[in-house]
Amino acid sequence: MNQNDEEICLKQCPLCKTPILKTQRFLNQVKVILKDISKIKTKQYGELAVIRSKTKTVIESLKSLDKNFISNYIGDKHCNIKHSWNTFCKPLFGFLNNKRSKFTLPANDIESLNFVIDLFINTSKFKNRIKEIKDGQRKQTIINHFDWILSVAFTYAQQLSNQQKSDIRMEMIRGSRILNLFEIMSNGKFQAAVTMQTLDTNEIKKTVDNMEALLMSCSIYTLSRDQDINKLTEEIQQKIDDLPLITDDERQMIHAAMSTSFSGGIKAQGHWCKCPNGHIYCVTECGGPMQQSICPECKVEIGGQSHRHVSGITVASEMDGARNLMFQY
């Protein structure tokens, strides 16, 4: 009974290592040890009444989420994820339904369950943004990612380690970055930029592809990788904002203004051209170039001589719907 007097721990049988909890001869010593251990537990986990209150709060939160599961869930099909949710929730609800007032959860379980509750709530905040994604495949990709995170959290809800929590947080960050990327790709300005296929817009598309490859990689998502993704996001947004893109209404207004110099007026087509790098210009009157020049944007040759365009010139269909240049070289 005098072994390990420097440590606060239960005494053990020296042969079988069974903790000694009852003994007439050394009962007072056992009581002193149990009292010390109780003080440590109270300091570490709090008073029993506080733990019971936290237990009740956690389970009530779970019951509220369970009641509103469909409205909180990000997708339309929720059967599989709801099954995982029920697997760990229903036993907890059963304890309260049986009115076992003395039922308490270990402090670690309370912490893990609170983590899962916050995770589910934070995931549901993405619901409206996900609905706005027009591309069905991209929408399902982001739903699958969050489903996977929730499935892991629900499976280990009462025993999540600190490492698992850290990994889940990073995957949540990855999910939000994927959603940001899909929002950029769904943006009308980005789609118009890709359609233009100029030197600048091709660079934007290349940056987006690079960002998508980093996000969809099977590698562990780290803070350093997230910093790289954040830089790419800012770079893409800046490039898109700097593009001189115009709306369809603005194109029609420009065409109407310039067509006064076209033979055939506003109904004339094929007067709008693109340089080899996709920058748009027009040839007035009959649409056949009589003068050679250089593109003010990229400095390549444009125009032509004797109604013949220089090599690499294509029709700018987006301006007037033309399929061919007025004069082919």
C-alpha positions as CSV (number, residue, x, y, z in Angstrom):
1,M,0.0,0.0,0.0
2,N,3.0,2.3,0.2
3,Q,4.0,1.8,-3.4
4,N,4.1,4.9,-5.6
5,D,3.4,7.3,-2.8
6,E,4.6,10.2,-5.0
7,E,1.9,9.6,-7.6
8,I,-1.9,10.0,-7.2
9,C,-3.2,6.7,-8.5
10,L,-5.1,3.7,-7.4
11,K,-3.0,1.1,-5.6
12,Q,-2.7,-2.2,-7.5
13,C,-2.1,-5.8,-6.6
14,P,1.6,-6.5,-7.2
15,L,0.8,-9.8,-8.8
16,C,-2.3,-9.3,-11.0
17,K,-2.3,-5.4,-11.2
18,T,-6.0,-5.3,-10.1
19,P,-6.9,-1.9,-8.6
20,I,-7.5,-2.1,-4.9
21,L,-10.8,-0.4,-4.1
22,K,-12.0,-2.3,-1.0
23,T,-9.9,-3.5,2.0
24,Q,-10.8,-3.4,5.6
25,R,-7.3,-3.0,6.9
26,F,-6.3,-0.1,4.6
27,L,-9.8,1.4,4.0
28,N,-8.7,4.9,5.2
29,Q,-5.7,4.9,2.8
30,V,-8.0,3.9,-0.1
31,K,-10.4,6.7,0.8
32,V,-7.7,9.3,0.8
33,I,-6.5,8.2,-2.7
34,L,-10.0,8.2,-4.1
35,K,-10.6,11.7,-2.7
36,D,-7.4,12.9,-4.3
37,I,-8.4,11.4,-7.7
38,S,-11.9,12.9,-7.3
39,K,-10.4,16.4,-6.9
40,I,-8.3,15.9,-10.0
41,K,-11.3,14.8,-12.0
42,T,-13.3,17.8,-10.8
43,K,-10.4,20.2,-11.7
44,Q,-10.0,18.5,-15.1
45,Y,-13.6,18.0,-16.2
46,G,-15.7,20.3,-13.8
47,E,-18.3,19.6,-11.3
48,L,-20.8,16.8,-11.9
49,A,-23.7,19.2,-12.0
50,V,-21.9,21.2,-14.7
51,I,-21.2,18.0,-16.7
52,R,-24.8,16.9,-16.5
53,S,-25.9,20.4,-17.7
54,K,-23.5,20.2,-20.6
55,T,-24.7,16.7,-21.4
56,K,-28.3,17.9,-21.5
57,T,-27.4,20.9,-23.7
58,V,-25.5,18.8,-26.2
59,I,-28.3,16.2,-26.5
60,E,-31.0,18.9,-26.9
61,S,-28.9,20.5,-29.7
62,L,-28.7,17.1,-31.4
63,K,-32.4,16.7,-31.1
64,S,-33.0,20.1,-32.6
65,L,-30.7,19.3,-35.6
66,D,-32.4,15.9,-36.0
67,K,-35.8,17.5,-36.2
68,N,-34.6,20.0,-38.9
69,F,-32.1,17.6,-40.6
70,I,-33.6,18.0,-44.1
71,S,-33.6,21.8,-44.0
72,N,-30.0,21.8,-42.7
73,Y,-28.7,19.2,-45.1
74,I,-26.9,20.6,-48.2
75,G,-28.1,18.1,-50.8
76,D,-31.4,16.6,-52.0
77,K,-30.6,12.9,-51.4
78,H,-30.0,12.4,-47.7
79,C,-30.7,8.7,-47.0
80,N,-27.1,7.5,-46.5
81,I,-25.9,10.5,-44.5
82,K,-29.1,10.4,-42.3
83,H,-28.4,6.7,-41.6
84,S,-25.0,7.6,-40.2
85,W,-26.5,10.4,-38.2
86,N,-29.2,8.1,-36.7
87,T,-26.6,5.5,-35.8
88,F,-24.9,7.7,-33.2
89,C,-27.8,10.0,-32.3
90,K,-30.6,7.6,-31.4
91,P,-28.9,5.8,-28.5
92,L,-28.3,9.2,-26.9
93,F,-31.9,10.2,-27.4
94,G,-32.9,7.0,-25.8
95,F,-31.2,7.8,-22.5
96,L,-33.2,11.0,-22.1
97,N,-36.5,9.4,-23.2
98,N,-36.1,6.9,-20.4
99,K,-35.6,9.8,-18.0
100,R,-32.4,8.6,-16.6
101,S,-31.6,11.8,-14.9
102,K,-28.2,10.6,-13.6
103,F,-26.9,10.0,-17.1
104,T,-23.9,12.0,-18.0
105,L,-21.4,11.9,-20.9
106,P,-17.7,11.9,-20.3
107,A,-16.1,15.3,-20.8
108,N,-14.2,14.2,-23.9
109,D,-17.5,12.9,-25.5
110,I,-19.1,16.3,-24.9
111,E,-16.3,18.1,-26.6
112,S,-16.4,15.7,-29.6
113,L,-20.2,16.0,-29.9
114,N,-20.0,19.8,-29.7
115,F,-17.4,19.7,-32.5
116,V,-19.8,17.5,-34.7
117,I,-22.7,19.9,-34.0
118,D,-20.7,22.9,-35.0
119,L,-19.5,21.1,-38.1
120,F,-23.0,20.2,-39.2
121,I,-24.2,23.8,-38.6
122,N,-21.2,25.2,-40.6
123,T,-21.8,22.8,-43.4
124,S,-25.5,23.9,-43.7
125,K,-24.4,27.5,-44.2
126,F,-23.1,26.5,-47.7
127,K,-26.5,25.2,-48.8
128,N,-27.7,28.4,-50.6
129,R,-24.4,28.9,-52.3
130,I,-24.3,25.3,-53.6
131,K,-27.8,25.7,-55.0
132,E,-26.6,28.6,-57.2
133,I,-24.0,26.3,-58.9
134,K,-25.5,25.7,-62.4
135,D,-23.3,22.8,-63.5
136,G,-24.8,19.6,-62.1
137,Q,-21.5,17.7,-62.0
138,R,-19.7,20.4,-60.0
139,K,-22.7,20.7,-57.7
140,Q,-22.6,17.0,-56.9
141,T,-18.8,17.1,-56.5
142,I,-19.0,19.7,-53.7
143,I,-22.0,17.9,-52.1
144,N,-20.0,14.6,-52.1
145,H,-17.1,16.3,-50.4
146,F,-19.1,17.6,-47.5
147,D,-21.0,14.3,-47.3
148,W,-17.7,12.5,-46.9
149,I,-16.7,14.9,-44.1
150,L,-20.0,14.5,-42.3
151,S,-19.9,10.7,-42.6
152,V,-16.5,10.6,-40.9
153,A,-17.6,13.0,-38.2
154,F,-20.8,11.0,-37.5
155,T,-19.0,7.7,-37.4
156,Y,-16.5,8.8,-34.8
157,A,-18.7,11.4,-33.2
158,Q,-18.0,10.5,-29.5
159,Q,-14.3,9.7,-29.9
160,L,-12.8,12.2,-32.3
161,S,-9.1,12.7,-31.6
162,N,-7.4,16.1,-31.8
163,Q,-5.7,14.9,-35.0
164,Q,-9.0,13.9,-36.6
165,K,-10.6,17.2,-35.7
166,S,-7.6,19.1,-37.2
167,D,-7.9,17.0,-40.4
168,I,-11.7,17.6,-40.6
169,R,-11.2,21.4,-40.2
170,M,-8.7,21.4,-43.1
171,E,-11.1,19.4,-45.3
172,M,-13.8,21.9,-44.5
173,I,-11.5,24.7,-45.6
174,R,-10.7,22.7,-48.8
175,G,-14.5,22.4,-49.4
176,S,-15.0,26.1,-49.1
177,R,-12.2,26.7,-51.5
178,I,-13.7,24.2,-54.0
179,L,-17.0,26.1,-53.7
180,N,-15.2,29.4,-54.3
181,L,-13.6,27.9,-57.4
182,F,-16.9,26.6,-58.8
183,E,-18.5,30.0,-58.2
184,I,-15.8,31.6,-60.2
185,M,-16.2,29.1,-63.0
186,S,-20.0,29.7,-63.0
187,N,-19.5,33.4,-63.2
188,G,-20.7,34.9,-66.4
189,K,-17.7,37.1,-66.7
190,F,-15.3,34.2,-66.4
191,Q,-17.3,32.2,-69.0
192,A,-17.2,35.1,-71.4
193,A,-13.5,35.4,-70.8
194,V,-12.9,31.7,-71.7
195,T,-15.1,32.1,-74.8
196,M,-12.9,35.0,-76.0
197,Q,-9.8,32.8,-76.0
198,T,-7.4,35.7,-76.0
199,L,-3.9,35.6,-74.6
200,D,-5.1,37.1,-71.3
201,T,-8.1,34.8,-70.9
202,N,-6.1,31.7,-71.8
203,E,-3.8,32.6,-68.9
204,I,-6.8,32.9,-66.6
205,K,-8.1,29.5,-67.7
206,K,-4.6,28.0,-67.1
207,T,-4.6,29.4,-63.6
208,V,-8.0,28.1,-62.8
209,D,-7.0,24.6,-64.1
210,N,-3.9,24.7,-61.8
211,M,-6.1,25.7,-58.8
212,E,-8.6,22.9,-59.6
213,A,-5.8,20.3,-59.8
214,L,-4.4,21.4,-56.4
215,L,-7.9,21.3,-54.7
216,M,-8.9,17.9,-56.2
217,S,-5.6,16.3,-55.3
218,C,-5.8,13.2,-53.0
219,S,-2.9,14.7,-50.9
220,I,-3.5,15.9,-47.4
221,Y,-4.8,19.5,-47.4
222,T,-2.4,21.7,-45.4
223,L,-2.2,25.3,-44.4
224,S,0.7,25.9,-46.8
225,R,-1.4,24.5,-49.7
226,D,-4.3,26.6,-48.6
227,Q,-2.1,29.7,-48.7
228,D,-1.2,28.8,-52.3
229,I,-4.9,28.4,-53.2
230,N,-5.7,31.7,-51.6
231,K,-3.0,33.4,-53.7
232,L,-4.4,31.8,-56.9
233,T,-7.9,32.8,-56.0
234,E,-6.9,36.5,-55.6
235,E,-4.8,36.3,-58.8
236,I,-7.8,34.9,-60.8
237,Q,-10.2,37.4,-59.4
238,Q,-7.9,40.3,-60.2
239,K,-7.3,39.1,-63.8
240,I,-11.1,38.7,-64.4
241,D,-11.8,42.2,-62.9
242,D,-9.1,43.7,-65.2
243,L,-10.5,42.2,-68.4
244,P,-12.3,44.6,-70.7
245,L,-15.3,42.4,-71.1
246,I,-18.6,43.8,-72.3
247,T,-22.2,42.7,-72.1
248,D,-24.4,41.5,-75.1
249,D,-26.3,44.8,-74.9
250,E,-23.1,46.8,-75.0
251,R,-22.0,44.8,-78.1
252,Q,-25.3,45.5,-79.9
253,M,-24.9,49.2,-79.1
254,I,-21.3,49.2,-80.4
255,H,-22.3,47.4,-83.5
256,A,-25.2,49.8,-84.1
257,A,-22.9,52.8,-83.8
258,M,-20.2,51.4,-86.1
259,S,-22.5,49.9,-88.7
260,T,-23.3,53.4,-90.0
261,S,-19.9,53.0,-91.7
262,F,-20.7,49.5,-93.1
263,S,-22.0,48.8,-96.5
264,G,-25.4,47.4,-95.7
265,G,-25.8,49.2,-92.5
266,I,-26.8,47.5,-89.2
267,K,-27.7,44.3,-91.0
268,A,-24.2,43.9,-92.4
269,Q,-22.2,41.0,-91.0
270,G,-18.5,39.9,-91.2
271,H,-17.0,43.3,-90.6
272,W,-15.8,42.4,-87.1
273,C,-12.5,40.5,-86.9
274,K,-10.1,39.0,-84.4
275,C,-6.4,39.2,-84.4
276,P,-4.5,35.8,-83.9
277,N,-4.6,36.5,-80.1
278,G,-8.4,37.1,-80.0
279,H,-8.5,41.0,-79.8
280,I,-11.5,42.4,-81.7
281,Y,-11.4,45.1,-84.3
282,C,-13.6,46.1,-87.3
283,V,-13.2,46.9,-91.0
284,T,-15.6,49.5,-92.2
285,E,-17.3,50.1,-95.6
286,C,-17.3,46.9,-97.6
287,G,-15.5,44.8,-95.0
288,G,-12.4,44.2,-97.1
289,P,-9.1,45.4,-95.6
290,M,-7.1,47.9,-97.7
291,Q,-4.6,48.8,-95.1
292,Q,-2.3,46.7,-92.9
293,S,-1.6,47.7,-89.3
294,I,-0.8,46.2,-85.9
295,C,-3.1,45.2,-83.0
296,P,-2.9,47.9,-80.3
297,E,-3.2,45.2,-77.6
298,C,-0.6,42.6,-78.6
299,K,1.2,44.2,-81.5
300,V,0.6,41.4,-84.1
301,E,-0.3,42.2,-87.7
302,I,-3.9,42.9,-88.5
303,G,-5.9,44.3,-91.5
304,G,-4.6,43.4,-95.0
305,Q,-4.2,44.6,-98.6
306,S,-6.5,44.5,-101.6
307,H,-9.4,43.0,-99.6
308,R,-7.2,40.2,-98.4
309,H,-6.8,39.7,-94.6
310,V,-3.4,38.9,-93.2
311,S,-2.8,35.3,-91.9
312,G,-4.4,34.3,-88.6
313,I,-7.4,36.7,-88.8
314,T,-10.7,35.2,-87.8
315,V,-14.4,36.3,-87.6
316,A,-15.7,37.9,-84.3
317,S,-19.0,36.1,-84.3
318,E,-20.0,37.4,-80.8
319,M,-20.3,40.9,-82.2
320,D,-22.9,40.4,-85.0
321,G,-23.5,36.6,-85.3
322,A,-21.4,36.3,-88.5
323,R,-20.0,32.9,-89.4
324,N,-17.5,34.2,-91.9
325,L,-15.5,37.3,-92.7
326,M,-16.8,39.6,-95.4
327,F,-13.7,38.9,-97.4
328,Q,-11.6,35.8,-96.9
329,Y,-7.9,36.0,-97.6
